[in-house]
Amino acid sequence: MKKITLLFLFGQFVIFILSFLSKEGMSLLSYINSSFYVGGLLLFVGGIIYIFRTGSFDFFNRSMRKVISFKHTKEDLESMRSPSEVFSKSPRVFFLTGIPIFIMMFIAMAFYYS
């Protein structure tokens, strides 16, 4: 939990730096835009890791290896690791950091549009 809190605070720091460096200056709209980018990137990375870890990409990868690699023998193709074995990182950290950033963005949007 401490790691997720630190990552969330680091994400907020990056959002404020991006908001400050934007052409609009430090405003609520630039905070909303920056938090969308940072939160969206975290959720996207978490989603990609989740897709690879569940093994839903393994069949496609195995099929493409068979089609593209003409010179390799069957033993070489079977000895290659599948993408679900390569990604050992859990997507939980990315999701638990990206979702609160999106919630903060929606709260800021509520203030902006009210």
Helices and strands as residue ranges (DSSP letters): H 2-21, H 28-54, H 58-68, H 74-79, H 83-86, H 92-113
